[in-house]
Amino acid sequence: MPRDLPLGQVTTEGQGPSIWSHKPWWCQPWSILLTGMAVVTISWLLFGRWWLTLVVAIGVLLWWGLFLVLVPAAWRQEAQAAAAASPPGASGDR
């Protein structure tokens, strides 16, 4: 996780900026989901084997779990810890 971003200013959606505001377009949730669906579809169209497509789909599900669930949760947890460690009114720029 990049350490140079202002974690004290990052909060969950609806409360201000989130991890996704720091990511490029190709690393947004919609692009991760679309890419995963495309990979599974292409696997089926190319090979036509359900067992191979199942292996690919499991890999995509693991990838989604990592980048859409675990990384944002870790980011949120670190942002909350950084916000709790800094005194109120601190700018965070040192």
C-alpha positions as CSV (number, residue, x, y, z in Angstrom):
1,M,0.0,0.0,0.0
2,P,1.5,3.4,-0.9
3,R,2.6,5.3,2.1
4,D,2.9,8.7,0.4
5,L,-0.9,9.3,0.3
6,P,-2.5,11.4,3.0
7,L,-4.2,8.6,4.9
8,G,-5.6,11.0,7.5
9,Q,-7.7,12.6,4.8
10,V,-9.0,9.4,3.4
11,T,-12.4,8.1,4.6
12,T,-15.0,5.7,3.5
13,E,-17.5,6.5,0.7
14,G,-20.1,9.1,1.7
15,Q,-17.7,10.7,4.1
16,G,-15.2,12.2,1.7
17,P,-12.4,10.8,-0.5
18,S,-11.8,7.0,-0.5
19,I,-9.1,4.7,-1.7
20,W,-10.7,4.8,-5.2
21,S,-10.1,8.5,-5.5
22,H,-6.4,7.8,-5.6
23,K,-6.5,5.1,-8.2
24,P,-6.4,5.4,-12.0
25,W,-9.4,4.5,-14.2
26,W,-8.0,1.0,-14.9
27,C,-8.0,0.2,-11.2
28,Q,-11.5,1.3,-10.3
29,P,-14.1,-1.2,-9.1
30,W,-16.1,-1.1,-12.4
31,S,-13.0,-1.8,-14.5
32,I,-11.9,-4.7,-12.2
33,L,-15.4,-6.2,-12.5
34,L,-15.6,-5.8,-16.2
35,T,-12.2,-7.2,-16.8
36,G,-12.9,-10.2,-14.7
37,M,-16.2,-10.9,-16.5
38,A,-14.4,-10.5,-19.8
39,V,-11.7,-13.0,-18.8
40,V,-14.2,-15.6,-17.8
41,T,-16.3,-15.0,-21.0
42,I,-13.2,-15.2,-23.2
43,S,-12.1,-18.4,-21.5
44,W,-15.4,-20.0,-22.3
45,L,-15.5,-18.8,-25.9
46,L,-11.9,-19.8,-26.6
47,F,-11.8,-23.2,-25.0
48,G,-15.5,-24.2,-24.5
49,R,-14.4,-26.3,-21.4
50,W,-16.5,-25.8,-18.3
51,W,-13.7,-27.1,-16.0
52,L,-11.2,-24.7,-17.5
53,T,-13.6,-21.8,-17.3
54,L,-14.3,-22.8,-13.7
55,V,-10.6,-22.6,-12.8
56,V,-10.4,-19.2,-14.5
57,A,-13.6,-18.0,-12.7
58,I,-12.1,-19.1,-9.3
59,G,-9.0,-17.1,-10.0
60,V,-11.1,-14.1,-11.0
61,L,-13.1,-14.4,-7.8
62,L,-9.9,-14.5,-5.7
63,W,-8.6,-11.5,-7.6
64,W,-11.9,-9.6,-6.9
65,G,-11.8,-10.6,-3.3
66,L,-8.3,-9.2,-2.9
67,F,-8.7,-5.9,-4.8
68,L,-12.4,-5.2,-4.1
69,V,-12.7,-6.4,-0.5
70,L,-9.4,-6.9,1.3
71,V,-7.3,-4.0,0.0
72,P,-10.1,-1.3,0.6
73,A,-10.7,-2.8,4.1
74,A,-7.0,-2.6,4.9
75,W,-6.8,1.0,3.5
76,R,-9.8,2.0,5.6
77,Q,-8.3,0.5,8.7
78,E,-5.0,2.2,8.2
79,A,-6.7,5.5,7.5
80,Q,-8.7,5.3,10.7
81,A,-5.6,4.4,12.6
82,A,-3.8,7.4,11.1
83,A,-6.7,9.7,11.8
84,A,-6.8,8.5,15.4
85,A,-3.1,8.9,15.9
86,S,-3.0,12.5,14.7
87,P,-4.3,15.3,17.0
88,P,-7.4,17.2,15.9
89,G,-6.6,20.1,13.6
90,A,-3.3,18.6,12.5
91,S,-2.6,19.1,8.8
92,G,-0.7,15.8,8.4
93,D,1.8,17.5,6.1
94,R,5.3,17.1,7.6
